[in-house]
Structures are given as structure tokens and as C-alpha cells.
Amino acid sequence: MRRNRTENRKQRTVYKRFQRVFGLLAIFLFLAMGCAKREIKNTDAKGKNIICFGDSITFGYGAGPGEDYPSALAKIIGLPVINVGIDGDTSSEALKRLDSDVISRNPLLVLVEFGGNDFLRKVPLATTVDNIRAIVEKIQEKGAMVAVVDVSAGLFLGDYRKAYRKLAEETGAIFIPSILQGIITNPSMKSDFLHPNAQGYRMIAQKIDLAIKPYLKQRR
């Protein structure tokens, strides 16, 4: 009886140690996966220009000439920045002009900002995501980096934010979330109910600079 009790006690001790070690290992793996830096495609891109490819938010609707976010970004970043935003553009229209407006301009990094007009025109989200994916993958095939820019703010377009985040993870693109956060609810930073003014576009440029800076350090 004593021998059995002693053996049982030893087995419980070994089991508890195993549980403790296994638990610590699980925590370590969880933290490691959460802290691991996601791989971004084409960080060795040879292009020269940052291309801002988007709709009215990229175009700079509501601000004066030279007050759009690409112009503000160029002043911050010290690299050539080209604005190819078109007011009212949708993701399907963007796909049609991708070669002429983006691929042909020797891109280093392309900021892809679409979805607002798709939402207003009731284009299914799945269709928009498919179009953005096609844009991202075609740019990457040409050797440039891509950043998917999300114009959501809080609950506004929250489903787009989730879909774009997933898309960026699957394609190896940089994800820049919620660029209108802190702007869309601040009248002093807007020109109308949605579009930023010059101050709002400067804030967008600062957010984008912070997101892409780690991938451009070697070129500054």
C-alpha cells in the first residue's frame, strides 16, 4: 500500500511538472507568433517612385492644389511621390487603368486606396476585394511593394477593414488601417461630411509615413 501511494505521488508530481512545462511552452509559442513580423513581398524592390493609386481621398478632393496627402507625404518622406488618384473611381475602374497609371511609372511602392465609391454604388464587398486582390498581385508580379490603404473609421466601413486586413495578410502587402480615424468625426479636419481638408490630408500623410517607414529606411 505504501509503495503504491509513493508511486502514485511520484506520478502526480511528474504529471504536474509536465503540465507546467507544456503550459509555459504554449504561452511562449503564442507570444512568438503574435510578435513575429509578417513578411512583406518585394522589400528589395528596385523601382524609384511611390505611387498613390486611389479615388477622391488620394486625389485630394476638398483641398487646394498641393494640399492632397501624396503632396504632404512627399515632403515628409524624401522620395518621389506620384498622385494618380481619380475622384469617383471604383476598384473595377482602377483595375482597367492599372498598367497605364501605375505599372508604367517604375513603382517602388504602390499605395492602393479604393472602396468608398464601391460602397456608395452598392458593389458587393466580395467583388471589391477580388478587384483589390488582382491589383495587388499584378503590382507584386512587377516587383514592387504594395500597401493596402483602408478608409474605415470606427464602425464606418468596418467590414471593409476586416476584409482588407485579411487580404493584406494573404498577399504579403502592408496594411494601413483606418486612415480617416480622428478625421471623419472632427469638423476642423474636413471639407464636407466625408472628405478631409488640407489639415486632414496632412494627418493621413503622417499615418501612412509611419506605416511604410520601416520598409523604406534603406532608401532614405
Z-matrix of the N, CA and C atoms (Angstrom, degrees):
N
C 1 1.469
C 2 1.518 1 110.48
N 3 1.370 2 115.69 1 -46.65
C 4 1.462 3 118.68 2 -179.27
C 5 1.521 4 110.52 3 -62.38
N 6 1.380 5 114.26 4 -41.27
C 7 1.455 6 118.12 5 -179.20
C 8 1.530 7 110.37 6 -62.38
N 9 1.334 8 117.21 7 -41.82
C 10 1.459 9 120.98 8 179.90
C 11 1.527 10 111.28 9 -64.07
N 12 1.348 11 115.09 10 -41.33
C 13 1.463 12 118.65 11 179.29
C 14 1.529 13 110.78 12 -63.79
N 15 1.346 14 115.22 13 -41.51
C 16 1.466 15 119.94 14 179.44
C 17 1.523 16 110.92 15 -63.21
N 18 1.320 17 116.33 16 -43.42
C 19 1.466 18 120.82 17 179.19
C 20 1.527 19 111.23 18 -64.37
N 21 1.336 20 116.01 19 -41.66
C 22 1.464 21 119.62 20 178.58
C 23 1.522 22 111.43 21 -63.27
N 24 1.364 23 114.38 22 -39.03
C 25 1.456 24 119.34 23 179.02
C 26 1.533 25 111.20 24 -63.86
N 27 1.337 26 114.98 25 -41.43
C 28 1.468 27 119.66 26 178.16
C 29 1.522 28 111.29 27 -64.84
N 30 1.316 29 116.42 28 -41.17
C 31 1.467 30 120.32 29 179.56
C 32 1.522 31 111.46 30 -63.35
N 33 1.356 32 116.28 31 -40.74
C 34 1.469 33 119.72 32 178.47
C 35 1.526 34 110.77 33 -65.18
N 36 1.338 35 115.84 34 -38.28
C 37 1.464 36 120.02 35 179.45
C 38 1.522 37 110.80 36 -64.36
N 39 1.341 38 115.58 37 -45.53
C 40 1.472 39 120.36 38 178.74
C 41 1.524 40 110.44 39 -62.59
N 42 1.338 41 116.02 40 -41.38
C 43 1.465 42 120.67 41 -179.56
C 44 1.527 43 111.07 42 -63.48
N 45 1.338 44 116.67 43 -42.23
C 46 1.460 45 120.48 44 179.56
C 47 1.524 46 111.34 45 -64.51
N 48 1.336 47 115.70 46 -39.82
C 49 1.461 48 119.52 47 177.84
C 50 1.524 49 111.00 48 -63.98
N 51 1.344 50 114.53 49 -40.94
C 52 1.457 51 119.49 50 177.88
C 53 1.531 52 110.62 51 -61.30
N 54 1.335 53 116.50 52 -44.76
C 55 1.459 54 120.77 53 178.44
C 56 1.521 55 111.42 54 -59.50
N 57 1.355 56 116.19 55 -42.10
C 58 1.456 57 121.01 56 -178.32
C 59 1.535 58 111.11 57 -64.99
N 60 1.333 59 114.82 58 -45.47
C 61 1.465 60 119.59 59 -179.77
C 62 1.527 61 110.42 60 -65.48
N 63 1.330 62 116.56 61 -43.74
C 64 1.460 63 120.93 62 179.98
C 65 1.531 64 110.94 63 -62.60
N 66 1.337 65 116.34 64 -40.53
C 67 1.464 66 120.65 65 178.79
C 68 1.505 67 112.17 66 -64.14
N 69 1.341 68 116.43 67 -43.59
C 70 1.469 69 120.21 68 178.27
C 71 1.526 70 111.33 69 -63.76
N 72 1.340 71 115.40 70 -39.06
C 73 1.456 72 119.74 71 178.72
C 74 1.527 73 111.33 72 -64.68
N 75 1.321 74 116.53 73 -41.05
C 76 1.464 75 120.92 74 179.22
C 77 1.525 76 111.00 75 -63.26
N 78 1.344 77 116.63 76 -42.15
C 79 1.462 78 120.74 77 178.16
C 80 1.520 79 110.50 78 -63.28
N 81 1.336 80 116.14 79 -42.77
C 82 1.461 81 120.63 80 -179.84
C 83 1.531 82 110.98 81 -60.65
N 84 1.344 83 116.34 82 -45.70
C 85 1.463 84 119.94 83 -179.68
C 86 1.515 85 111.41 84 -64.63
N 87 1.344 86 116.33 85 -38.85
C 88 1.461 87 120.16 86 178.71
C 89 1.528 88 111.19 87 -62.63
N 90 1.344 89 116.35 88 -45.69
C 91 1.459 90 120.77 89 179.48
C 92 1.515 91 111.03 90 -66.02
N 93 1.326 92 115.93 91 -38.71
C 94 1.461 93 119.62 92 -179.16
C 95 1.515 94 110.97 93 -64.33
N 96 1.335 95 116.64 94 -41.55
C 97 1.463 96 119.92 95 179.50
C 98 1.520 97 110.98 96 -68.47
N 99 1.318 98 117.21 97 -35.65
C 100 1.453 99 120.35 98 -179.55
C 101 1.504 100 112.80 99 -72.03
N 102 1.339 101 117.20 100 -30.60
C 103 1.455 102 121.22 101 -177.17
C 104 1.512 103 113.07 102 -93.03
N 105 1.334 104 117.02 103 -12.11
C 106 1.458 105 119.56 104 -177.24
C 107 1.521 106 110.53 105 -64.52
N 108 1.330 107 116.01 106 135.04
C 109 1.455 108 120.78 107 179.98
C 110 1.520 109 109.39 108 -78.47
N 111 1.325 110 116.29 109 127.61
C 112 1.459 111 120.29 110 -178.73
C 113 1.522 112 110.10 111 -71.83
N 114 1.322 113 116.58 112 140.60
C 115 1.451 114 121.18 113 -179.29
C 116 1.527 115 110.46 114 -73.97
N 117 1.307 116 115.84 115 131.99
C 118 1.459 117 122.48 116 176.15
C 119 1.518 118 108.03 117 -107.00
N 120 1.317 119 116.82 118 132.41
C 121 1.461 120 121.05 119 -178.03
C 122 1.526 121 111.46 120 -72.20
N 123 1.321 122 114.36 121 142.97
C 124 1.468 123 123.15 122 171.25
C 125 1.522 124 114.10 123 66.32
N 126 1.323 125 117.74 124 36.38
C 127 1.469 126 119.52 125 175.41
C 128 1.527 127 111.48 126 -66.92
N 129 1.333 128 116.18 127 -12.16
C 130 1.459 129 120.55 128 175.21
C 131 1.527 130 111.64 129 -98.97
N 132 1.326 131 117.09 130 24.46
C 133 1.462 132 122.50 131 -177.22
C 134 1.530 133 111.07 132 -54.12
N 135 1.330 134 115.96 133 141.52
C 136 1.462 135 121.91 134 -176.90
C 137 1.533 136 113.11 135 -100.27
N 138 1.325 137 117.45 136 -2.14
C 139 1.459 138 119.91 137 -178.72
C 140 1.517 139 112.82 138 -66.12
N 141 1.321 140 116.32 139 174.00
C 142 1.463 141 121.05 140 -175.60
C 143 1.524 142 113.98 141 -116.08
N 144 1.318 143 117.61 142 -21.05
C 145 1.465 144 120.10 143 -170.22
C 146 1.528 145 112.91 144 -114.95
N 147 1.330 146 115.00 145 144.69
C 148 1.462 147 121.48 146 168.01
C 149 1.521 148 106.56 147 -92.62
N 150 1.315 149 116.32 148 121.90
C 151 1.469 150 121.66 149 -177.77
C 152 1.522 151 109.02 150 -106.40
N 153 1.315 152 116.46 151 123.86
C 154 1.468 153 121.75 152 176.61
C 155 1.519 154 107.32 153 -98.84
N 156 1.315 155 115.80 154 106.74
C 157 1.466 156 124.17 155 -170.86
C 158 1.518 157 107.71 156 -112.57
N 159 1.333 158 117.15 157 109.71
C 160 1.458 159 117.91 158 -175.68
C 161 1.511 160 113.95 159 -168.60
N 162 1.327 161 114.54 160 -160.50
C 163 1.461 162 121.83 161 -177.41
C 164 1.523 163 110.38 162 -106.07
N 165 1.327 164 118.30 163 -141.35
C 166 1.469 165 121.62 164 -174.75
C 167 1.531 166 112.94 165 -63.55
N 168 1.323 167 117.61 166 -30.08
C 169 1.464 168 120.58 167 179.36
C 170 1.526 169 110.02 168 -66.47
N 171 1.327 170 116.32 169 -38.12
C 172 1.462 171 120.57 170 176.21
C 173 1.524 172 110.84 171 -76.58
N 174 1.321 173 116.57 172 -41.98
C 175 1.459 174 122.08 173 178.98
C 176 1.525 175 111.23 174 -55.99
N 177 1.324 176 116.60 175 -38.36
C 178 1.457 177 121.07 176 -179.99
C 179 1.514 178 113.66 177 101.72
N 180 1.327 179 115.63 178 30.12
C 181 1.464 180 120.06 179 179.93
C 182 1.533 181 109.72 180 -58.14
N 183 1.335 182 115.19 181 132.76
C 184 1.463 183 120.46 182 178.69
C 185 1.515 184 114.40 183 97.57
N 186 1.327 185 116.81 184 -4.61
C 187 1.466 186 120.92 185 179.13
C 188 1.526 187 108.96 186 -126.77
N 189 1.322 188 115.87 187 166.21
C 190 1.450 189 120.67 188 -179.12
C 191 1.520 190 112.51 189 -80.69
N 192 1.325 191 117.49 190 173.45
C 193 1.469 192 121.39 191 177.16
C 194 1.529 193 111.07 192 -56.60
N 195 1.317 194 115.78 193 132.65
C 196 1.459 195 120.37 194 -179.99
C 197 1.510 196 114.86 195 80.16
N 198 1.354 197 117.32 196 5.16
C 199 1.464 198 121.07 197 -179.88
C 200 1.534 199 112.12 198 -108.19
N 201 1.324 200 117.11 199 5.74
C 202 1.460 201 121.99 200 177.85
C 203 1.523 202 109.63 201 -72.49
N 204 1.322 203 117.44 202 164.84
C 205 1.460 204 119.39 203 -176.74
C 206 1.532 205 113.04 204 -67.29
N 207 1.358 206 120.66 205 -34.91
C 208 1.472 207 117.95 206 176.56
C 209 1.532 208 112.81 207 -61.08
N 210 1.330 209 117.12 208 -37.64
C 211 1.467 210 119.93 209 177.65
C 212 1.519 211 111.10 210 -65.53
N 213 1.331 212 115.93 211 -41.25
C 214 1.470 213 119.89 212 178.01
C 215 1.521 214 110.39 213 -66.73
N 216 1.336 215 117.15 214 -37.30
C 217 1.464 216 121.39 215 179.49
C 218 1.523 217 110.87 216 -64.99
N 219 1.324 218 116.47 217 -40.00
C 220 1.463 219 120.72 218 -179.85
C 221 1.526 220 111.23 219 -60.12
N 222 1.329 221 117.10 220 -36.78
C 223 1.468 222 121.06 221 179.66
C 224 1.527 223 111.14 222 -69.17
N 225 1.330 224 116.58 223 -31.58
C 226 1.464 225 121.23 224 -178.26
C 227 1.523 226 111.26 225 -80.31
N 228 1.309 227 115.92 226 -41.19
C 229 1.460 228 120.37 227 -162.32
C 230 1.521 229 114.82 228 -92.22
N 231 1.317 230 117.13 229 -23.75
C 232 1.448 231 119.57 230 177.62
C 233 1.512 232 115.02 231 73.48
N 234 1.333 233 117.36 232 23.20
C 235 1.453 234 122.92 233 176.34
C 236 1.530 235 108.95 234 -131.20
N 237 1.329 236 117.91 235 156.89
C 238 1.468 237 119.54 236 178.36
C 239 1.530 238 111.77 237 -62.05
N 240 1.331 239 116.53 238 128.06
C 241 1.466 240 122.39 239 179.47
C 242 1.523 241 108.15 240 -124.06
N 243 1.333 242 116.89 241 126.24
C 244 1.460 243 122.69 242 -178.02
C 245 1.524 244 109.34 243 -114.17
N 246 1.312 245 116.61 244 128.24
C 247 1.463 246 122.70 245 -179.93
C 248 1.525 247 109.53 246 -95.55
N 249 1.328 248 116.44 247 113.76
C 250 1.466 249 120.78 248 175.08
C 251 1.534 250 109.34 249 -120.66
N 252 1.327 251 115.57 250 38.87
C 253 1.458 252 120.83 251 175.74
C 254 1.518 253 110.71 252 -81.24
N 255 1.321 254 117.23 253 142.52
C 256 1.460 255 123.24 254 177.32
C 257 1.522 256 109.13 255 -127.41
N 258 1.309 257 115.82 256 124.32
C 259 1.464 258 121.79 257 179.99
C 260 1.526 259 110.14 258 -59.04
N 261 1.318 260 117.09 259 128.24
C 262 1.463 261 122.11 260 176.66
C 263 1.513 262 115.07 261 86.47
N 264 1.323 263 118.21 262 1.68
C 265 1.457 264 121.49 263 -176.08
C 266 1.526 265 111.83 264 -69.42
N 267 1.328 266 115.86 265 144.16
C 268 1.461 267 122.33 266 174.25
C 269 1.522 268 109.28 267 -107.90
N 270 1.317 269 116.56 268 171.44
C 271 1.461 270 120.25 269 -179.49
C 272 1.531 271 111.96 270 -65.36
N 273 1.323 272 117.33 271 -33.96
C 274 1.469 273 119.90 272 179.50
C 275 1.525 274 110.69 273 -71.14
N 276 1.338 275 117.17 274 -39.09
C 277 1.468 276 120.76 275 176.56
C 278 1.523 277 110.65 276 -66.59
N 279 1.324 278 116.14 277 -36.05
C 280 1.461 279 121.14 278 178.68
C 281 1.523 280 111.06 279 -63.75
N 282 1.318 281 116.35 280 -40.83
C 283 1.458 282 120.95 281 -179.09
C 284 1.533 283 110.81 282 -60.41
N 285 1.325 284 116.66 283 -34.82
C 286 1.464 285 121.20 284 -178.88
C 287 1.532 286 112.23 285 -69.36
N 288 1.325 287 117.81 286 -30.03
C 289 1.467 288 120.39 287 -177.47
C 290 1.532 289 113.25 288 -104.03
N 291 1.317 290 116.27 289 11.71
C 292 1.456 291 120.59 290 -176.00
C 293 1.527 292 112.44 291 -60.16
N 294 1.317 293 117.01 292 -46.90
C 295 1.467 294 120.08 293 -177.21
C 296 1.527 295 111.96 294 -63.73
N 297 1.314 296 116.44 295 -49.13
C 298 1.463 297 120.00 296 -175.03
C 299 1.525 298 113.07 297 -72.28
N 300 1.321 299 117.67 298 -36.51
C 301 1.467 300 120.31 299 -173.65
C 302 1.527 301 113.73 300 -93.96
N 303 1.329 302 117.37 301 -21.27
C 304 1.473 303 120.08 302 -174.30
C 305 1.525 304 112.43 303 -122.17
N 306 1.326 305 117.27 304 -62.16
C 307 1.466 306 121.84 305 -173.53
C 308 1.527 307 110.97 306 -57.98
N 309 1.321 308 117.26 307 -37.37
C 310 1.468 309 121.36 308 -175.80
C 311 1.526 310 113.57 309 -74.79
N 312 1.343 311 117.81 310 -6.09
C 313 1.467 312 121.10 311 -173.00
C 314 1.534 313 112.96 312 -104.48
N 315 1.304 314 117.67 313 23.16
C 316 1.465 315 122.92 314 175.39
C 317 1.538 316 111.83 315 52.36
N 318 1.324 317 117.06 316 61.22
C 319 1.471 318 119.42 317 -175.93
C 320 1.522 319 114.07 318 -74.41
N 321 1.307 320 115.09 319 139.11
C 322 1.463 321 123.57 320 167.92
C 323 1.525 322 109.15 321 -91.90
N 324 1.335 323 114.57 322 -45.55
C 325 1.466 324 123.01 323 -179.99
C 326 1.513 325 108.16 324 -144.85
N 327 1.319 326 116.55 325 134.77
C 328 1.468 327 121.33 326 178.58
C 329 1.520 328 108.94 327 -116.70
N 330 1.327 329 116.17 328 125.27
C 331 1.465 330 123.02 329 175.68
C 332 1.523 331 107.61 330 -94.04
N 333 1.323 332 116.81 331 113.88
C 334 1.465 333 122.64 332 -174.55
C 335 1.523 334 109.04 333 -103.13
N 336 1.331 335 116.53 334 112.64
C 337 1.475 336 121.66 335 -175.04
C 338 1.523 337 109.70 336 -129.37
N 339 1.317 338 116.31 337 95.64
C 340 1.471 339 122.30 338 177.81
C 341 1.529 340 109.42 339 -142.92
N 342 1.317 341 115.42 340 162.64
C 343 1.460 342 120.91 341 175.60
C 344 1.516 343 113.70 342 135.44
N 345 1.336 344 116.79 343 -31.46
C 346 1.461 345 119.44 344 -178.05
C 347 1.519 346 112.86 345 -61.13
N 348 1.335 347 117.10 346 -44.23
C 349 1.461 348 120.50 347 -179.88
C 350 1.525 349 112.02 348 -75.25
N 351 1.335 350 116.17 349 -29.82
C 352 1.467 351 118.82 350 172.93
C 353 1.526 352 109.73 351 -60.68
N 354 1.334 353 115.74 352 -43.82
C 355 1.463 354 121.20 353 179.32
C 356 1.529 355 110.58 354 -61.78
N 357 1.324 356 117.19 355 -46.29
C 358 1.469 357 121.20 356 -178.20
C 359 1.526 358 111.66 357 -64.84
N 360 1.327 359 116.87 358 -31.92
C 361 1.467 360 121.34 359 -178.96
C 362 1.528 361 112.00 360 -93.14
N 363 1.326 362 115.91 361 6.67
C 364 1.463 363 123.01 362 176.30
C 365 1.532 364 113.12 363 60.86
N 366 1.308 365 114.82 364 35.93
C 367 1.463 366 119.81 365 171.82
C 368 1.535 367 107.68 366 -72.01
N 369 1.312 368 120.10 367 132.49
C 370 1.472 369 120.92 368 179.11
C 371 1.531 370 111.16 369 -55.81
N 372 1.314 371 115.64 370 139.04
C 373 1.457 372 120.42 371 -179.43
C 374 1.527 373 111.50 372 -56.87
N 375 1.328 374 116.92 373 -39.63
C 376 1.467 375 120.40 374 -179.56
C 377 1.528 376 111.02 375 -59.88
N 378 1.332 377 117.09 376 -38.06
C 379 1.468 378 121.27 377 178.65
C 380 1.526 379 110.29 378 -66.69
N 381 1.328 380 116.22 379 -43.00
C 382 1.456 381 120.60 380 178.33
C 383 1.526 382 110.83 381 -60.73
N 384 1.324 383 116.45 382 -45.91
C 385 1.472 384 120.97 383 -179.52
C 386 1.525 385 110.50 384 -62.74
N 387 1.331 386 117.30 385 -39.84
C 388 1.467 387 120.40 386 178.12
C 389 1.529 388 110.63 387 -62.35
N 390 1.324 389 116.75 388 -41.06
C 391 1.466 390 120.68 389 179.07
C 392 1.529 391 111.37 390 -65.85
N 393 1.325 392 116.30 391 -44.02
C 394 1.465 393 120.31 392 179.00
C 395 1.527 394 110.18 393 -63.63
N 396 1.321 395 116.71 394 -41.13
C 397 1.466 396 120.36 395 178.14
C 398 1.537 397 110.51 396 -59.55
N 399 1.331 398 116.20 397 -44.53
C 400 1.463 399 120.08 398 179.96
C 401 1.527 400 110.79 399 -62.18
N 402 1.336 401 116.59 400 -39.99
C 403 1.467 402 121.14 401 178.17
C 404 1.527 403 110.25 402 -63.61
N 405 1.321 404 116.11 403 -48.93
C 406 1.464 405 121.39 404 -178.19
C 407 1.528 406 110.74 405 -59.45
N 408 1.318 407 116.91 406 -49.29
C 409 1.459 408 120.65 407 -174.93
C 410 1.525 409 112.12 408 -67.77
N 411 1.320 410 117.10 409 -34.64
C 412 1.468 411 119.60 410 179.15
C 413 1.525 412 110.70 411 -68.95
N 414 1.330 413 116.97 412 -38.55
C 415 1.472 414 120.68 413 176.75
C 416 1.519 415 110.17 414 -65.29
N 417 1.317 416 116.20 415 -43.69
C 418 1.469 417 120.46 416 -179.80
C 419 1.527 418 111.61 417 -63.60
N 420 1.321 419 116.88 418 -35.27
C 421 1.463 420 120.49 419 177.77
C 422 1.524 421 111.44 420 -61.32
N 423 1.327 422 116.74 421 -27.04
C 424 1.466 423 121.68 422 179.03
C 425 1.525 424 112.09 423 -87.24
N 426 1.342 425 117.19 424 1.33
C 427 1.450 426 121.03 425 173.28
C 428 1.511 427 116.88 426 94.17
N 429 1.334 428 118.57 427 8.41
C 430 1.464 429 121.72 428 -179.15
C 431 1.527 430 111.21 429 -100.18
N 432 1.325 431 116.39 430 156.24
C 433 1.466 432 121.68 431 171.74
C 434 1.526 433 109.46 432 -78.23
N 435 1.317 434 115.32 433 156.65
C 436 1.470 435 120.47 434 178.11
C 437 1.523 436 109.23 435 -132.58
N 438 1.323 437 115.85 436 141.12
C 439 1.461 438 121.93 437 170.99
C 440 1.523 439 108.08 438 -121.13
N 441 1.330 440 116.62 439 126.21
C 442 1.465 441 121.86 440 176.18
C 443 1.521 442 107.59 441 -89.83
N 444 1.331 443 115.92 442 118.41
C 445 1.463 444 122.20 443 -175.02
C 446 1.526 445 109.35 444 -101.69
N 447 1.313 446 116.03 445 124.81
C 448 1.467 447 122.82 446 -175.68
C 449 1.525 448 109.79 447 -105.61
N 450 1.334 449 116.81 448 128.23
C 451 1.471 450 121.17 449 -176.35
C 452 1.529 451 112.18 450 -99.05
N 453 1.310 452 117.77 451 17.72
C 454 1.461 453 119.75 452 179.48
C 455 1.521 454 110.63 453 -73.15
N 456 1.322 455 114.47 454 164.88
C 457 1.466 456 121.15 455 175.74
C 458 1.523 457 107.25 456 -153.04
N 459 1.339 458 116.63 457 111.70
C 460 1.460 459 119.36 458 -178.04
C 461 1.514 460 110.94 459 61.23
N 462 1.332 461 116.98 460 -128.33
C 463 1.458 462 121.33 461 179.69
C 464 1.520 463 112.31 462 -76.65
N 465 1.330 464 116.93 463 -20.65
C 466 1.465 465 121.46 464 -179.34
C 467 1.530 466 109.77 465 -65.68
N 468 1.342 467 116.86 466 116.60
C 469 1.464 468 123.66 467 -179.45
C 470 1.530 469 112.84 468 60.91
N 471 1.323 470 116.28 469 29.95
C 472 1.457 471 120.46 470 -179.58
C 473 1.514 472 113.27 471 -61.08
N 474 1.345 473 117.83 472 -32.83
C 475 1.457 474 120.22 473 179.19
C 476 1.524 475 111.32 474 -69.67
N 477 1.349 476 116.72 475 -30.62
C 478 1.465 477 120.67 476 174.94
C 479 1.531 478 109.64 477 -66.51
N 480 1.326 479 116.68 478 -41.35
C 481 1.466 480 120.60 479 -179.72
C 482 1.529 481 110.56 480 -58.90
N 483 1.322 482 116.81 481 -46.09
C 484 1.463 483 120.67 482 -179.89
C 485 1.523 484 111.21 483 -63.30
N 486 1.334 485 116.17 484 -43.57
C 487 1.466 486 120.12 485 -178.56
C 488 1.523 487 111.56 486 -67.29
N 489 1.333 488 116.72 487 -39.70
C 490 1.470 489 120.56 488 -179.77
C 491 1.527 490 111.35 489 -69.65
N 492 1.321 491 115.97 490 -37.09
C 493 1.468 492 118.96 491 177.52
C 494 1.539 493 110.19 492 -61.19
N 495 1.316 494 115.71 493 -45.75
C 496 1.462 495 120.51 494 179.22
C 497 1.527 496 110.56 495 -62.70
N 498 1.320 497 116.40 496 -42.84
C 499 1.463 498 121.23 497 178.97
C 500 1.524 499 111.00 498 -60.00
N 501 1.323 500 116.20 499 -44.93
C 502 1.467 501 120.47 500 -179.88
C 503 1.527 502 110.71 501 -62.44
N 504 1.322 503 116.81 502 -41.46
C 505 1.466 504 120.81 503 179.29
C 506 1.529 505 111.25 504 -63.72
N 507 1.326 506 116.05 505 -40.14
C 508 1.469 507 120.57 506 -177.21
C 509 1.521 508 112.83 507 -72.94
N 510 1.327 509 117.87 508 -28.66
C 511 1.462 510 121.16 509 -175.45
C 512 1.519 511 113.78 510 -102.20
N 513 1.326 512 118.16 511 -7.76
C 514 1.455 513 119.98 512 -177.86
C 515 1.514 514 112.67 513 76.91
N 516 1.329 515 116.31 514 32.47
C 517 1.468 516 121.43 515 177.70
C 518 1.531 517 109.72 516 -99.81
N 519 1.308 518 116.26 517 156.08
C 520 1.464 519 121.79 518 171.66
C 521 1.529 520 107.25 519 -70.58
N 522 1.323 521 117.56 520 141.54
C 523 1.464 522 120.83 521 177.09
C 524 1.520 523 109.06 522 -114.85
N 525 1.333 524 116.31 523 126.45
C 526 1.465 525 121.82 524 179.59
C 527 1.530 526 107.55 525 -118.74
N 528 1.331 527 118.18 526 99.71
C 529 1.462 528 120.96 527 -172.72
C 530 1.530 529 114.06 528 -86.88
N 531 1.330 530 114.43 529 150.13
C 532 1.475 531 122.49 530 163.89
C 533 1.526 532 114.12 531 52.15
N 534 1.333 533 116.97 532 54.06
C 535 1.470 534 118.53 533 -178.69
C 536 1.529 535 112.74 534 -70.23
N 537 1.329 536 117.18 535 -16.94
C 538 1.466 537 119.59 536 177.51
C 539 1.523 538 113.21 537 -92.60
N 540 1.335 539 116.46 538 -1.01
C 541 1.470 540 120.23 539 177.76
C 542 1.531 541 109.34 540 -61.54
N 543 1.322 542 116.78 541 130.53
C 544 1.456 543 121.17 542 -178.63
C 545 1.519 544 113.38 543 84.96
N 546 1.319 545 116.79 544 -5.60
C 547 1.470 546 121.83 545 178.93
C 548 1.519 547 110.48 546 -109.87
N 549 1.337 548 115.34 547 -48.29
C 550 1.455 549 120.29 548 -173.04
C 551 1.530 550 112.53 549 -64.69
N 552 1.327 551 117.84 550 -22.39
C 553 1.465 552 121.74 551 178.27
C 554 1.528 553 112.45 552 -102.19
N 555 1.319 554 116.55 553 7.20
C 556 1.464 555 121.50 554 -176.79
C 557 1.533 556 110.35 555 -118.73
N 558 1.336 557 118.89 556 100.60
C 559 1.465 558 121.64 557 -176.98
C 560 1.529 559 113.94 558 -56.32
N 561 1.326 560 117.70 559 -28.62
C 562 1.458 561 120.26 560 -178.29
C 563 1.525 562 112.56 561 -71.67
N 564 1.340 563 116.89 562 -11.25
C 565 1.459 564 120.79 563 -179.56
C 566 1.528 565 112.57 564 -112.03
N 567 1.340 566 117.29 565 8.72
C 568 1.462 567 120.59 566 -176.94
C 569 1.522 568 111.59 567 -122.12
N 570 1.347 569 113.97 568 151.89
C 571 1.464 570 119.83 569 175.17
C 572 1.525 571 111.12 570 -98.24
N 573 1.333 572 116.31 571 -21.78
C 574 1.465 573 121.96 572 174.97
C 575 1.531 574 107.38 573 -151.87
N 576 1.342 575 118.19 574 -157.95
C 577 1.464 576 120.15 575 -174.47
C 578 1.528 577 112.10 576 -67.30
N 579 1.330 578 118.33 577 -18.73
C 580 1.461 579 120.93 578 -174.85
C 581 1.520 580 113.98 579 -130.46
N 582 1.324 581 117.24 580 -42.22
C 583 1.463 582 119.99 581 -170.07
C 584 1.528 583 112.65 582 -81.92
N 585 1.318 584 116.89 583 140.07
C 586 1.465 585 120.32 584 177.64
C 587 1.534 586 111.61 585 -69.71
N 588 1.322 587 115.02 586 163.97
C 589 1.465 588 120.99 587 167.49
C 590 1.529 589 106.98 588 -101.61
N 591 1.325 590 117.02 589 -168.73
C 592 1.465 591 120.06 590 -177.16
C 593 1.525 592 111.92 591 -56.83
N 594 1.326 593 116.98 592 -41.18
C 595 1.467 594 120.46 593 179.78
C 596 1.523 595 110.80 594 -65.41
N 597 1.325 596 116.39 595 -40.79
C 598 1.459 597 120.62 596 178.92
C 599 1.522 598 111.85 597 -64.95
N 600 1.332 599 116.66 598 -39.92
C 601 1.464 600 119.54 599 178.74
C 602 1.524 601 111.34 600 -67.30
N 603 1.311 602 117.61 601 -32.96
C 604 1.471 603 119.90 602 175.68
C 605 1.532 604 110.58 603 -64.23
N 606 1.339 605 116.22 604 -37.99
C 607 1.463 606 119.66 605 177.57
C 608 1.528 607 110.31 606 -65.48
N 609 1.325 608 117.54 607 -41.14
C 610 1.460 609 120.61 608 177.47
C 611 1.526 610 110.42 609 -60.30
N 612 1.318 611 116.60 610 -44.00
C 613 1.463 612 120.87 611 179.40
C 614 1.519 613 111.07 612 -60.09
N 615 1.317 614 117.25 613 -39.63
C 616 1.463 615 121.09 614 179.22
C 617 1.526 616 111.20 615 -65.65
N 618 1.335 617 116.85 616 -41.17
C 619 1.465 618 120.89 617 178.24
C 620 1.528 619 110.71 618 -63.22
N 621 1.313 620 115.96 619 -43.57
C 622 1.463 621 120.07 620 -178.51
C 623 1.523 622 110.49 621 -67.80
N 624 1.323 623 116.38 622 -39.80
C 625 1.464 624 120.17 623 178.02
C 626 1.530 625 110.85 624 -57.61
N 627 1.321 626 117.21 625 -45.35
C 628 1.465 627 121.16 626 180.00
C 629 1.531 628 111.46 627 -61.64
N 630 1.340 629 116.30 628 -35.95
C 631 1.465 630 120.42 629 -176.55
C 632 1.522 631 112.57 630 -74.74
N 633 1.327 632 117.44 631 -36.33
C 634 1.466 633 119.85 632 -174.81
C 635 1.528 634 112.93 633 -96.81
N 636 1.322 635 116.70 634 -12.80
C 637 1.471 636 120.97 635 -176.51
C 638 1.529 637 113.32 636 -53.03
N 639 1.340 638 120.08 637 -45.22
C 640 1.472 639 119.03 638 -178.15
C 641 1.523 640 113.74 639 -59.73
N 642 1.327 641 117.06 640 -25.51
C 643 1.460 642 120.90 641 -176.25
C 644 1.528 643 112.66 642 -94.25
N 645 1.327 644 116.18 643 -3.99
C 646 1.462 645 120.98 644 -179.21
C 647 1.512 646 113.70 645 -118.66
N 648 1.334 647 116.71 646 2.52
C 649 1.461 648 120.84 647 -175.46
C 650 1.528 649 112.41 648 -53.15
N 651 1.322 650 116.71 649 -43.85
C 652 1.442 651 120.66 650 -175.16
C 653 1.525 652 112.51 651 -67.72
N 654 1.329 653 117.83 652 -14.44
C 655 1.457 654 120.95 653 -177.16
C 656 1.526 655 112.78 654 -103.53
N 657 1.328 656 116.91 655 -1.41
C 658 1.459 657 119.67 656 -176.28
C 659 1.511 658 110.24 657 -84.99
